[in-house]
Amino acid sequence: MKKIVCLILSVIMALCALTGCGKKADTELIAAASELKARCEELASYIDSGLAQGYITEEDKNVFTSYADRIDEIIKGEGEEATMEELENIKDELAAMASKCAAPNEVVDSFVDDASDEENAAAEGEDSGIMDNENADDAGTDAVSGEGAPSSSEEDKPAPTLSNDFNKLINDFMELQNEASRKVDMGDISMDDYTALLEAGTDLAALKEQAEANGETDEIKQKTVDVKSTIHNIADKMGSSLADNFK
């Protein structure tokens, strides 16, 4: 399960930058909900044992189930419009529930460790700021001496832009991945096929990064054709109406 979640997150976060701001927010929300779902699945067994041992009540378990169902709705884009604030509130409630049912510390911490991560990131940011200032001073010295300054040709060179076909391929894959996520939950496709699709998505994300850095070279175009063929075979096996988009 952790492998699946990591694949989902890496695919979504690597590809969503190509969509509009609203779509990016949606994909980030789905990524966060998918991660929280994995934590819920880990907590579920402790909820059952906590109920059996009298740490929590049947009502507590029903509340847990309602949170899990709501997370599934968010992932599938169903129900009321979701927000990151709602997910954070659910996570806080689940942290309290994990503690109440006597789950191991690492399970409880999995719902609350984001705050400490943010603090560490802020501390690293401060250190980075100091280094940036020092580097800026060095850069100023180099500018005076004429060393280390980029040439005008480097400054004027535009960054490669992705073709419309590549952008469409990304968007089609994101739509197919969402469809596959729904189908694997309902048991309509196997976990092996879903994993294979996500792995193809990570390959596609890597090609996107290369194309953004170096342009769509012949090598990248050929690798993209190969990845499209893999995605097409999986989409066709799923019975997806999107399969023809990957021919």
N, C-alpha and C positions, 0 to 999 in steps of 0.2 A: 504493500500500500504506500509506503514512504517513497518508493521508486516512482509510482504513478503520480503522486502529488508533486514530486520534484520535476517530473517531466512536464506536467501541466503548467506549473509555474514558469519553468524556463521557456516553454513554447509561447505562452501568453505574453510574458513580459518582454520577450525578444521581438515579437511580431506586432504588438499593439501600438508601437510608436508610429506605424504607418497609417493609422486610422485617425479620425477627427478627435477633438478633445472629449466630446461626449462619449464616443465609442471607447476611447482610452480609459476613461473613468469606469465604464462598464466592465471592461476586461480586467482592470485592477481589482474591482470589487469581486468579480468572479474568482480571481486568483486568491484573494484573501479568504473568501468563503470556502474555497476548496481546501485550503490549508486548515481552516478551522474545522471542517468536516472530518479531516483525518484525525485531529485531536479528539473530536467527539467519539469517533469509532474506538479510539484507544480507551477513552473514559467509560464507554458503555458497560464493559464487563465489571468495572468497579462499582458502577451504579447498581448493577444486579446484586453483587455481593454485599454492598452496603445496605440494600433493602432487606436481604436475607438476614443480616446481622442486626437489623434494627437501627442502623445509623441514620437512615432516611426513611421517609414514608412513601406509600404508593403515590400520593399526590406529588411528592418531589420527583419521582420517576416520570410521571406524566408531564411535568414541566420540562424535564430534560428531553423527553420525546418531542415535545412541541418545539423546542429550540432546534433539535436536529432536523425536524420537518421544515422549519423556516429556512434553515441553511440550505437545504436541498432546493427549496423554492427560489432562493436567490441565485443559486448556481444555474438553475434552469430558466431564469428570467420570468418566473411566475409570481402570482400574488401581488401585493402592494409594492410600490417602488421602494427599493432598498437604498440604504446609505452606509457609508463606512462607520458613521456614528452608531447606527443600529448594530452593526457587527461587533463593535467595541463593547457595547452594552451587553450583548449576548455572551461575549467572551468573559466579561467580568462576572456575570451570573454563573457561568460554567465553572469559573475558578472557585467561586464560593461553594458550589455544589461538589466539586472534586474534593475540596477540603472536608466538607461535611460527611461525605461517604467514606472517608479515610483512605483515599487513593494515595499511592506513593508520592513522595515529594516531587519527583521528576515530572509526574503527570500534572500535579497542581501547578508547578512552575511553567509548564508548557503553555498555560493560559495567561501567565503574568510576566513572562520574561521579555516581552517586547519593550516594556518601559526601561528596563535596565539596558537593553540594546540601544535604545534611543539615547540614553545618557552616555553610553560608551561612544556612540557615534558623534555626539556633541563634543565630548572631550577630544576625540580624534580630530574633529573639525577645528578646534582651537589650536591644537598642535600643528595642524596643516596650515592654519592661517599664519602662524609664526614662521613656518618654513617658507610660505609663499612670500612673506614680506622680505625674508632674507634673500630669496631668489630674485625678488624684484630689485633689491639693491644691487645684486650682482649683475642683473640684466642691464641696469642703468649704467654701471661701470663699463660693461661691454659695449653699450650703445655709444658711449663717448669715444671708446677706442676703435669702434667700428667692427668689433668681434661679436660673433653670435647673432647678428642681426639677419633676419630672413631676407632673401633676395626679393626684388620686386616681382619676379616671375612666380615665386612661390606664393606670395601674398595674393596675386591676381588670379591664380589658378582656381577655377570654381570646383566645388565638391561635386563628385558624380551624383547624378540623379537617377532614380530607378525608373524603368520604363513603365508605361501603363499596363502592359501585359504582366510584369512582375508584381505590380501593386494589386492587380486583379487576382493573381494567384494567391497572394497573401490573404486577401479578404475572403476568397473562396475557401481557403483552408480553415480560417477562423470559424466560418459558418459551419463547415463540415465537422470541425472538432466539437462545436457546441451540440450539433446533432448527435454525434457519437457519444458524448457525455450523457445525454438523455437516454440513449438506447442501451448503454451498458448498465445504467441504473435499473432499467426495466427488464434486463436480461435478454434483450433482442440481439445483442452482439456479444462476442466473447471478450474476456479481459485481455486475451492474447492479441486479438485484432485491435483493440483499443490502444494497447501498449505500442504495437507496431505503428499505429497512426501517429501517436505522440512522438515516437522516435523519428519518424519521417519529418515531423514538424520541427524537431531540433536541427535536423539536417538543413531544412529550408531556412531556419533562422540563421544558421551559420553562413549559408550562401548569401542571405540578405546583407549581413555584416560585411562580407567580402565585396559584394557589389557596391555597397555604399562607400567603401574605402578605395576600391580600384576600378569601379565601373563594371559593366556586364561583359566581361571578357568571353572569348570562345569557350574557355575551360569552364567558366561558371555557367554559361548557357547550356553546355552539354550535361553538367551535373544537375542542373535544374530540370532538364528533360527526364533524367533518370529518376529524380525524386518525384516528379509529377506522375510518372508511370507507376511508381510504388503506391502513391496516394490514390490513383485511379483504381488500381486493383482492390485496395481496401474498401474504397467508397462503393465500388460495384458489388463487392461481397456483402456490404451493409445493405444494399438495395437503395442507396441514396440517389435522389434525383440530381444531386450535384456531381455525380460520377463523370458525366460527359464534359464537365468543365476542366477536367484534368487529363483529357486525351492529348 
